[in-house]
Each structure stands twice: as structure tokens, then as C-alpha cells.
Amino acid sequence: MPARLRFLLQYFLSWLLFFALARGLFLAGTAGASGGTGAGLLARSFWYGARMDASMAAYLTLPVSVFLLASVFVPFFRRALVYQVYTLLLLLPVLLLILSDIPMFRIWGFRIDATPLKYLSNPREAWASVSHLPVWAYALAFIILYAGACMLAKRFLARAAAGLQRQERWYVAVSTLLVATGALIIPMRGGMQQTPLNQSSVYFSSSNYANQAALNAPWNFLFGVVSESDAGSEVNPYNYMPAAEAKRIVDSLPKEGPKILAAKKYDQPNLIVVIWESGTAKMIDRVVDGVPVAPGLNRLKGEGVWFANAFASGDRTDKGVPAVLSGYPALPLSSIIRLPNKARKLATLPGLYRQQGYHTAFY
């Protein structure tokens, strides 16, 4: 194996091992909040969480692949010092997030995200919220762990980077590194599936604690920061008219009208919810060569209640599905699905059915 490719692979795997150890530290530090979750489930969190660990490791490894490409032509990037300085600088915020995550999970019940950043504008209130914690003990633990991690990283990188001094055919080194760098995109997005990785991708159990343990703290924090920035625009996209006129229109909407559904009692009828994306009236009512496109649905229109004048809750699937299953109106710039800590608290149709003794299935 080419020396540079071997170094890149070793660097990626070392971050995977680091995040696995970090998960063990999280489980040890939050054992009191486990709620009796079995050891088997906790062990599985390492397997399912490896997908998110690999994503974070790939992001951290990407600059190293660029350094290695440069090392083919620039001798400076063949020095172990380059990779040691880069890694030691990374370890500082990564380890800080991992350690901060433990007490915050005990208090909030969810992994660290962008929430702490909201308190930085008022340091006095931020200190008041954590002053009851053993801050100095956590600070000492951080110093010890950071010093130990730095020592191990320096030794590992000094040994691994020794092979970079060997001469390789430049076209072999460049081609293999370009392929490897492109391949990092796969773990970054969590695999080859259509949608990229998110928190629910590593959830595997009905135990909330086991699911939370599968998350990667630095990845979850960065995801929260990006989600907050996407939804943080101060421009109101719904501001189409003066506030007084909008209030007048809204106040005119609630009206008492005739009941359109019979109050007939049923003994748990079979309920089927069909979510049909882009099933617009233009398509449902369409007739091609005298043949209706949706004859069955048009027949059902006459047997039940048909809303002929309805508007979409959003313009994307991740906005429409929460509207259907949770009655949650679409957010203007983002989607509630992108905020898993909030989305999991929404009421859902399957949850309501379960309370009524139904068994739900999804197809």
C-alpha cells in the first residue's frame, strides 16, 4: 500500500477509535441517567453510532488528505510536525465538546447541540446556570485528558509520518490520494443512501438513552450550529401585508358552522392514512382520452368528506410529513425534522392510535 494512503487510513481509523472511547466515557459519566438500559443495548450503541463517528472522522481527515497531496510536491508537508499541530489544535475543541456534553446531558436530557451558544451573549447568566456543577473538577479532567491525548497523538503521528519521507511515483501517489479523498464523501454523508446522515440515522432502539448514546457529540454540535444558521434569518418570509390587515383576516376565520362528520359510534374501525406526495387536484381530476387518471379516488370523493380548496403546508417532503402526521405547520426557512430534539416531542397520529389500542404499520 502506498505510504500516503496508509497514513490517511491510519489517521481516519485513529479518530474512529477516539470517538468509540469518547462514547464509553459518555456512558460512564451518565450512567445514572440510563434508566436501567441493558448492557446489550448500550453495546449496540457503539455499532450503530460508528456510522456517525465515521462521518465526523471523515470531516476531520479531509484536510489531512489535502496536506498529503501537497506533500507529493512540497517537502514541508512530509514532516510529522504538520500533522501533530493540526491534530493537537483539533483535539482542543473536540475534547471540550465531549466533556461538556456529559453534564449537559444530565441536566437537559439530550446531547450537546447549538443550545449553549445562546447563553454566550450573557456570560453572567451562563455562569449562573453551571455554577452548581463541579466546574473545577471538569476543568482538571479536561487538562489531564487533553494532555494524555496530545502525548499519544504526537507519538502515533511521529511513527506514522515516517513513511512519508519515502520516494513514490508522483502520479501513483496523486491518483490514489484523489480517489481516497473522493471516497471520504461516503462516510461524511453517512453512506450511499439518498438522504444524508442525521440523528435519526443512528437511532436503533425504543430506549431514548441508548439512541442518545449512539450520537457523536462533536457531530451533533456542528449539525445544530448549521441548522440554527439555516433557520436564523431575521427576514420574515411571511410578511406580505401590514400587521393590522393580517390580524383582520385571521380574526375573521374562526366561525361556527354545521357539523360535517356524523357523530356515529364505531368499534375501532380500520383506519388507513394514505400520504400521497404531489397528488394535486390538477392530476386527480385529470381525464386522458376520456379515461379518468384516478377513478378510484374520484369515487371515494362522493362517499366521504372532500376538501376541494386546500393548500399545502410546505414545499418539501420534510415539511409536509410533519404537517400530516403531527398537525405541525411548516416552518418558513427550515423543517422541524431537522431539529430532532424538538421533533421527537411532537404528538403523532401513530402515537394517538396506539393510545386507543390500535396497532400501527407503515408501508
N, C-alpha and C positions, 0 to 999 in steps of 0.2 A: 504494500500500500504506500502511495506517495506520502512523504513526511508531512507535508502541509495538510493533506486530507486527514491523516491520522491525528494530527494536533487538533484540527477542527472538531473531529468526532469525540476526542477525549475531553475537550473543553465543554461541549454540549452535554455529554454524559455526566461530567462533574457537577454541572448545575442541576441535573435531574436528581443526582444523589443528595445534593444540598437541600433541595426542596422536599425530598422524602424525609430527611432528618428534621426539617422545619415542621412537617406535619406531625411527626412524633412529638416534637416539643409542644405543639398546639394541643395535642390530645392529653399530654401530661399536665399542661398548665390549666386546662379547662375541664379536667375530669369531674369536678363537682357539678358541672352543668350538663353532663352526659345523659342524665335521666335514666340510668340503668341500661343504656345501649350496650348490646352484647359485644364481646371481643371480636366475634366473627364479622359483624357489620363494620366495626372500626378497622379491621384488617382490610376489608374490601375497599375502604375509602382510599387506601394507598393505590390500589389498582385503578379505580375509576378516576381518581384525582391525577394520575400520571399524565392523562391527556392534557390537562390544564398546566401541569408542571412543564410538559414538553413545549407547550405554546410559549410560556414565559422564558424558558431556557433558549428557545429559538430566537426570540427577540433580543436577548442578551448576547447571543452568539453571533448575530448578524454583523455587528461592527468588526468582530474578530475576523470574519471571513473577508471583509474589506482590507483589513490590515495584512492578512496573509496574501491576498492578491498583490498588494503593494510590495510585499517582501520579495516577490519574484524579481523585481527590478531595483528596489531600494533596500540596501543592506541594513538601514536603521531599523526596519520593521522585522528583522530577523532576531532582534535582541529580546531576551526574556523580559527585560525591564518594561517594555511597551505593554505587554500583556499583564504584567504584575500591577502596574499603575492603574490600568483600565479596570482590572478586576477588583482591586482594593477600593477604588472610588465607587464601584457599583455596590460592593458589599455594604457600604455605609447606609444608603437609603433602604436597600433590600432588607437588611437585618433589622433596621429600625422599624420598618413596617411589620415584620414578622413578630417582633417582641411587643409592639404597641397593640397588635391585633388581639393578643391574649386577654389583657384586662378589659379591652373594649367589648370583646365578645361576652365576657361575664356580665357586663352592665347592660349592653344593648341587645344581646341575643342574636347578632348577625356579624359576619366578618367585616373587617375594616374596608370602607369604601371612601368616597369623597366627603362623607359627612363631617369628619374632623376639620376639614378645611374651612367650613362655615364659621368655626369658632375663632379662627386665627385673627379675624378683624377686631376682636375684643379679647386681648390676652388675659385680662383680669378675670373675665367670666370663664375663659378656658381653664385657667389655673384653679378656679373655684370648683370646677366640675371634676378635677382629677386630684385635688389636694388631699382627699381622704385615702388615696391609694398609696402604697409603699413606693413612691416615686424614686427615692434614692436606691432602694433595692433593685428596681428595674434598671436604673442607670448603671449600677455596678455590674449587673448581669450583662447589660449591653456591652460594656467596656471589656469584660472578660471574654465574652463570646466573639466580639469583633476582633480582639487581639489574637485569639486562637484561630479564627477563620483566616485572618490575614497571614499568620505564620504558615498554616497548612497550604494556603493558596500560593504563597511565594515559593515554597519547596516544590509543590507539584508543577508549577509553571516553569521553574528553572530546569527541572528534569525534562518536561515535555517539549520545551522550546529548543532543547539541544539539537534535535534533528533538523531544525530549520536552517542550520548552517551548511547542511549538505547540499551539494550542487544537484539540481534536477533540470531536465529539459524544460525550458520555459513554457513551451506550448502544451506539454503534458500537465504541468502544474496549473497553468491558467485554465485549461479546459476542464480539468477535474474540479477545480475550485468554483468555476462558474456553475457547473452542474450542481455541486453541493450547496452553493448559495441559493440557487433557484429552488432546490429541494427543501430548504428551510421554510418556504412558504406553506408547505403542507402542515407541519406541526404548528406553525403560527396560527393558522385559521382552524386548527383542530381536526384536520382530516380532509377528505376529498368530497364531503357532502356539500349540498347546495348552500346551506346557511353556515356562516362562520360560528366559531365557538362562543358560547355564552354560559352563564352559571348553570342553567338547567341541563346543559350537555353532560355535566358530570354528576348530576343527581341520580341516585340509583335505588333509593330506599324510601319507605314511609316514615323513617326516623329523620326528623329535621336535623338533629345533631350530626348524624352520620353524613347527611348531604352537605352540611356546612363544613364538616371536616375534609371533604373531598375538594373544597375550593383552595386555590392558591392565593395567599394574602396579597402579594405584590400585584398579581394579575388582576385580582378583584378591585384593588385600589385604582389602578390605571383605567380599568373599564369604567369605574364610577366617575373618574375625572373626565374621561372622554364623553360619557353620557351626559354629565352635567353641562359640559361646554356646548354640546349639541342642542340642549334644551334651554340654554341660558340666555337667549336673545332677549333684549329689553323691548323689542318691537312687537306690538300686539298684532298678529296677523288677522285677527277678527275685528279690528277697529275700522268698520266700513261706514259708520254714521255717527252723528252726535249721540252722546250718552243719554240725553233726555228722550230722543226719538226711539232708541233701542229699548229703554225702560218702558215706554208707552206700548210698544209692540209686544214685549214679553208679558206685561201685566194684562194684556187683552187675551192671552192664550188660554189660561185656565177657565174652563166653563163646565157647567153641569149639563150633561147630555143623556140621552137614552142609553140604557144598558144594551150592549150588542151581543153579550155572551149569556146564554141561558144558565140559570143557577141550578142546573140539573146535577144530581149527585151521581158520581161514578165510583165504582170499586176499583181503584187503581188501574185506569185504562193504560194500554200500551202507548207510550209516548216516544215519538221519533222526531228528532231535531235534524233537519237537513240544512247544512250550511253550503250554499251554492254561490261560489265566488263569481262575480261579474254576471250574475243572472238578471240582467236588466229587463225592463218592460219591453224595450225595443226588440229583444230577442225572444222573450216568452210569447209575445203576441204575433210574432212574425209568421207569415204564410208563404211558402215557396211552391210555386206551380200548383196552387190550390191545396197543398198539404200543410197542416199546422206543424210547426217545429216542435212544440211542446204540448201535444194533445192531452196527455195525462194531467199535467199541471193545470191546464185550462179547464179541465173537467172538475178538478178539485176546487177551483175558484168558486164554482157555483154551490159547493157543498159546505163551505165554511165561511170564515171572515177574511175578506181580501182587502188589503190596503193598497188602493190604486195610486195613492200620492204619497210616496215615502222617499226619504233622502238618505244617502249613505252617511255613516258616522265618520268615515275616513277614506283616504285614497289609497291605502295599503292594507295588505292582509293583517299585519301586526297591529293595526288599529281596528279593523273590522271584527276580528275574532273576539277580543275582549268586550266589544260592544254587544255581540250576540250572546256570549257565554256568561258575561258578568254584568251586563247592562251598564258598562262603563264608557262614557263618551270619549271620543278620541282627543288626545292632547294636540295642541296646534303644531308643535315642532318635533315631537318625539312620540314614543309609544310607551304605555305602562308596562308592556312586556320587557322593555329594555331596563326596567327597574325591578328586578326580581324580588327584592326585599319588600316592595310595596305590592307587586302583583300577587304574591302568594297569600296576601291578606284579604284579597277581594272575595266577595261571595261569588259562587259559581252555580250554574244550573245543575251540573252533576252533583255538587255538594248538597243542594236543596233537595234533589231527587233522593239522594241517599238517606237524608233525614226522614223522608216519607216512606222508607222501606223499599225503595227501588234498587235494582242492580243496574249499573250503567255499563255500556260497552261502546267502544269507539272503532269506527271502520274508516 
